Amino acid sequence: MSKKNKHRHQQQQQQPKAPSSSPMAQATSLSVAPAVPETPAAALAAITEANDAVVAEATEEELNVALATPPSSDASNVDLVTAAKRIDETLALLKARSDRLAKREEELAALEQTVLARDEELKARATALEDAERGAKEAHARAKQAEEELRAREVDLQGREVGIRERELNAEAGFAAERRASLKQLDEEAATLRDELSKARAQIAKERADWEAQRRADDERWREEQKRALAMHESALAEMERSSAEQLRVERELLSKERAELKKRAAQVELERDVLREDREAFDERVARRAAHELEAAKAKQKDVEARLASAQASRDELYEKLRLRDEAERALGNRPLDEVKRELDSLIRERDSLKAQLAKRPNHDVSERLASLERAQEEWESERARLTQESVAARTALAKASIAVTELETLRDQKAALESARDLLHTALEELRKDVNERIRRADGVSPFPACSQMDADSGLQTQTPVTDEISDLKAFCQDLQHRIAIDPANPDKVLFYELRDIRCFLGGLAMSRLHLLQGISGTGKTSLPLAVARALGAGSTLVEVQAGWRDRQDLVGHFNAFERRFYESEFLQALYRAQCPRYSGLVNIVVLDEMNLSHPEQYFADLLSALEQDPHLQKLDLMTAPVEPAPAKLRNGRTLTIPQNVWFVGTANHDETTKDFADKTYDRAHVMELPRNRAQFQPQRLPARAPVSFDAVRSAFAKAQQAHEAKAKEAYAFVDGSFADILGRRFGVGWGNRLERQMLDFVPVVVAAGGTVGEAVDHILATKLLRKVRDRHDTRPEDLTALSERIAEAWPKLDKTTGAVRSMAIVRDELRRLGAEEEA
């Protein structure tokens, strides 16, 4: 919306609408409204408001009539009347104050100059309105010219119609039906065009008469209003000359303020005048478009009629040509009936065929002798050709045998030379390889195939135990202590990590539930920092392993043995498992972080670990080689097997984009899954005194105490999940679970409750990550099933926990509903 239109809209809202019997009657009565506005700007605003009200309340038929009507001089008369009323209002104000003024000669002169300037402005506006009226007359002339063109085209069409009728009268009697149909259609189209033309003429004549009458009435009314305004103006001037001079000093300030207000109102009037001019130009443009549209419609109808006429003429000419060819054929046959001609032709054809058959059966004597001679010559030629063919085959066979023998001899000679050269090269390479093997065996004698692990055995720092904290009295206080120790890293005090207590509780519960963790979330949420910070706060061991996209099997994760060098290339992962068994870390918690774990398929390179972690803790091992090696590191059983320590947890971080792989359900089911939020609430971290590392036995003992103290709540939580959601998830979504989920909940829920959480918080996490995760991004999910699941959660949840809602579970259901278009984003 432009600035002018916005100003006009504001004035429309502020000013009341004038009543009228109809929109068109209101448009014609604007110039004779009885109310006199207080200011010129208000008068123009009232007119603008009335015009807008007319457009808003007009019907479709009235708008069409208004568009077809040429622009009249209503707007100019309204402006002149408005200007006269402004003068009248100004003089009335001055007359009311005339009793308080005396001797205002200088102010009267200034006021006279202002009035003269306004008169000049009125004259200029009258001139502009006359120009607009001339433009309207020109538009009317153009419309009249278009009407003349339509008449000329009608005459042309009528002439073509007469010509078509004359040509059709000369057609054969067999085409009378087609001619009558074509003429009837043309008559209907011509009648339609004549009706439309007559209606347009009547409408134009009516609108022209109404416009002329309205213009004359407005001119007379404007002249009378101007005369009254001038008379009142002269009377006001006379009264002002007789005013007193005693209150001149007080009124002088009032007049200066009024002068400023008049300048502001004049600016508003100028703005409204521009708006009226724009409206008038828009009206002219709409009239021009309407005329152009009518002209195009008439042209389209004319082209359609001409096309139909051309098609009818082409059909008629084609039928004329066929009739001419038929007449020529009948004349060529002597105008005999077609049946007689056909019988005669069939008889002649049968006679010709009979003569040909007789002629073919009667060869002459010369032909017979020549045929016998040719048969004898053919027999002699056939026998000669067979003899020559046999001789040719024998010659070719002999030649091929000779060529093969020569080629084989040359090939064998070349192969012998190549084999002799390869033999010499192999002898040389074998001698060099024998020397290299002997040198390597000499160097490898007495060296361990596991250099890094053997070096750990020899490292005094790793072979010495350190003092530890053997007891965790309160998991809730321990969780709060972890939050502050995680936030501040003494080695990097400028970096502060904010993790909510809920996330720390969930992580501790995951340590109790599973030794495999999956941390998901968008980049930058602290997935990698959390396990490393927890290890730092516990004084535990930690190793960061960066997973590569090309990993395919266990060797990429653990390492591989080079039999030629008698050396095992130990990966960071293998060294972390071995280090966790050294005395320095054997009594502590050890966390191995697999960064970007799903860059490759974990079910391939981590498959052995997934199977081993499901076994009894004392049987969890990795077979590094098929045969034992010597000398082997101390922690390697039988020289080839490495035990997976119970104090090691594996934490994998995962992003989900086009460069990563999806986890299989078996990985999700066996792991503890966490999704870190984007934003976390900040707090004021406390710098706590250093303490001894927390032992693995202390952590395990604290988990066992919590599981024993809150076992009943855990069983109640599992019974709630199984009783409330087994039916709907299995029947509607095909999601089920077994004993593993029960074991995980019996381990997870008590630790979360003991750490300060609620049963609802723990169950919400399990339900969202273990069960509802399988509902995500499925193409066979129906919105009504999700709605039923949402209602079931809302209905059943208060039975479990009235203080903590199912926030994460309901968020998953709402996300799925939005994905399917069943619920709009709030």
Buried (B, 14 or more C-beta within 10 A) or exposed (E): EEEBEEBBBEBBEEBEBBEBEEBBEBBBEBBEBEEEBEBBBBBBBBBBBBBBBBEEBBEEEBBEBBBBBBBBBBBBBBBBBBBBBBBBBBBEEBBEBBEBBBEBEEBBEEBEEEBEEBBEBBEEBBEBBEEBBEBBEEBBEBBEEBBEEBEEBBEEBEEBBEEBBEEBEEBEEEBEEBBEEBBEEBEEBBEEBEEBBEEBEEBBEEBBEBBEEBBEBBBEBBEEBBEEBEEBBEEBBEBBEEBEEEBBEEBEEEBEEBBEEBEEBBEBBEBBBEBBEEBBEEBBEBBEEBBEEBEEEBEEBBEEBEEBBEEBBEEBEEBEEEEEEEEEEBEEEEEEEEEEBEEEEEEEEEEEEEEEEEEEEEEEEEEEEEEEEEEEEEEEEEEEEEEEEEEEEEEEEEEEEEEEEEEEEEEEEEEEEEEEEEEEEEEEEEEEEEEEEEEBEEEEEEEBBBBBBBEBBEEEEBEEEBEBBEEBEEBBEBBBBBBBBBBBBEEEEEEEBBBBBBBBBBBBBBBBBBBBBBBBBEEEBBBBBBBBBBBBBBBBBBBBBEBEEEBEEBBBBBBBBEEEEBBBBBBBBBBBBBBBBBEBBBBBBBBBBBBBBBBBBBEBBBBBBBEBBEEEEEEBBBEBBEEBBEEBBBBBEEBBBBBBBBBBBBBBBBBEEEEBBEBEEEBBBBBBBBBBBEEBEEBEBEEEEEEEBBBBBBBBBBBBBBBEEBEEBBBBBBEBBBEBBBEBBEEBBEBEBEEEBBEBBBBBBBBBBBBBBBBBBBBBBBBBBBBBBBBEEBEEBEBEBBBEBBEBBEEBBEEBBEEBBBEBBBEBBBBBBEBBEBBEEE
